[in-house]
Amino acid sequence: CVRVSGVGLKALVKGLKPVLFIIVFTGVLNLFFTPGATELWAWGPFQVTDTGLRNAAFMVLRIMLLIMGTFLMTYTTSPISLTDGLERLLNGLKRFHVPVHELTMIMSIALRFIPTLIEETDKIMSAQKARGADFESGNLMEKAKALVPILVPLFISAFRRADELATAMECRCYHGGEGRTKLHILKYERRDYTALTLGVLILAGVIAMRAVGL
């Protein structure tokens, strides 16, 4: 997938930096606190077993591939294309009165505003630091309390932007997906069916391997 997408592996690995603590913490928990048949190393309450070593490697790889796969999709697919594809895929649920268009619109707006909220957070943190706020020193509770001056204005800004967006959509007579047309109509092509078939085969293979204990 990395080769086909044209996104460098270095960029995907760099994206793991914000969740490095979660990856390491998950690996350590599985490594030292998973019982197994063969004990490889022990020190006090900590022990490393063959099962723990295997589970730690499995969970670390699982989280890394999950995050890298998500980054790969967002790097190569625009939010509009992503939501259009999701709406097309879930189009059959409309007969059960599921608001598919509204749900995909919510996801599109959420993806669109992630960079905006990150930029807003940086501005608020810079303003608080200029006023003498300290977000680095202190214990865990003190650091959590120091985040309050960031979270409160961030939530206020987010709700203000949401209200402005809702007003703008109402002024433009937006009424959801009923009767709306699209500039680009999505159609299945041969490569789409190929990718879907490969995905189904891989999923079936994973289920079969788990069924036989592999």
N, C-alpha and C positions, 0 to 999 in steps of 0.2 A: 504493500500500500504506500509506503514511503517512497519507493522508487517510481511508482506510477504518478503520485501526486506532485513530485518535483520539490517537495518541502524537505529541506535538509534534516538529517537525523540530529544534528547539533542543536537546531532550533527546538525540536521536540524535547530533547534532554534538558535544555535550558528551562523549559516550561515546568519541569518537575521541582525546581528550586523552592517555590512557595510551599509545597507540600512535603518537603524533605523530612521534616520532623515527624509527620504522620507515618511516612513510609518506614523510617527507622524505628519509631515507637511500636508499630505493628509487628515488625520483624523481631524486635527484642522480646516482646510479649510471647509470641509464638515459639521463639527459640528456647527461652528459659522456663516456660511454664506449661509446656505440653508434655504429658507423660508418654512414655514409649516402652517398647520391649527391651531395647538395648540402650544402656546408659553410656554415653561417650565421655562426659565430663561432669563433675559435681563439685560444688563449693557452697556449704551451708544449705540454705533453702533453694539455691539455684542449681539447676541441672540441665544438661544438654543431652537429648536423646535423638535417636535416628528419626523418629516421627516428628519431633520438634524442629529438627534441622530441615526436614522436607517441607513441613508446613510453613516455616518461616520463609524459605525460598519461594514457595508457591504463592504466599500472600503478597510478598514484596513484588514479585513479577506481575501478579494479578492487578495490583493497584497501579503500578507503573504503566502497564499496557492499557488499562482503562483510561488513565489520564492522558497518555500519549495519543490514544485513539480519539478521544474527545478533542484534543488540540488539533489533530490532523483534520478532523471534520470541519472545525471552525476556521482553520487556516485556508481550506480549499473551497468552502461553501459559504456564500453570503447569507446573512440572516433572512433576507427575503426569499432566496431560493430554498433555504431550509424549511421555512414555514410553509411555502407553497407546496413543496414536496410532501410535507407532513399532512397538510390539508387534503392533498390529492390521495394520499394513502389511506386516510381515515374518512374519506368521503362517504363510504357505505354506512357509517354510523349515523348519518343525518336522518335516515329513515326511522331510527329509534329516538329521534328528537334530542340528539346530543349536539350541543352548540360547537361544532367543530371549528368553524371560522373564528368564533370569538376566542376559543382556546388557543388556536394558533396565533391569533393577533396578540394575545397576552404574552405568548412566548417571544414573538418578534419584538415587541416593545421592551420586554425584560432584557433580551440580548442587546438591543440597541442602547439601552441606558446603562449597561455595565461600565463601559469606558467613561461615560459622563459622571457616574457616581464615584469612580476611582479618582478622576480628576478633581471632583469636588472634595473628596476626602483629603487629597494632597494639599489643596488650598486651605482647608480648615486646620490641618495639622501644622502647616507653615505659619498660619496666623496665631495659633495657640502657642507654638514655640517662640514666636516673636514676643509674646506676652509673658514668657518665662515658664511655660509649662514643660514638665519633664516626663517623657514617656518611656525612658530607658531604665532608670534606677528604681530601686525598691523591690519588695517581694511580689508574689503573684497577685495578692489582693490589692496592693497599692497600684500595680500596673493596670488592673481591671478598673479601679476607681478613676485612674487617669484617663481612661477611654471615654468616660461620661461626657466631658466637654467636646468630644469629637462626635459621638453618636447622636446627641440631642440636636445640634444644628444640622447634622447629616439627614436625620429623619425629617426634620422640618423642611429642608430643601427638597427632599424626595417627594414629600406630600404636596409641596407647592408646585413642583414640576408636573406631578400627576394631575393636579387640578387644572393647571394651564393646558395640558395636553387634552384633557377631557373637554374643556371649553372650546378648544380649537377644533376638535372632531365634531362637536355639536354644531358649531358655526358653519362647518362644511357639509352639514346634513348627513353625517355618517350614521347609518342604521344597520350595520352588520353586513353579513354576507349575502343576504337575500337579494337576488336580482343583480348582483354585481358581476361584471365581466373582468377578464384578465388581459393584460397586454400580451403576455407570453403564455401560451397554452402548453402545459406539460404533456408530453406523450411518451409512452414506453418505447424504447428502442431495443435492438438486439443486445447491446452491452448491458442494459438494465436487467433484462431477463437472465443474462449470463451471471451477473453479480448476484442476483437474487437466488439463482439455482445453486451457485457455489456456497452462499451463506446458509441455505437450507441443508446442503450436504454436510458442511462443517458442523452445524448444530446437531444433525442426526448422528454424525460420527462421535461427537462429544457425549451425547446421551447414551449411545451404544457402549462406549468405553466405560462410562460410569456404571452402567448396568452390569458389566462383567467384572467390575472391580479394578479397572485400570485408571 
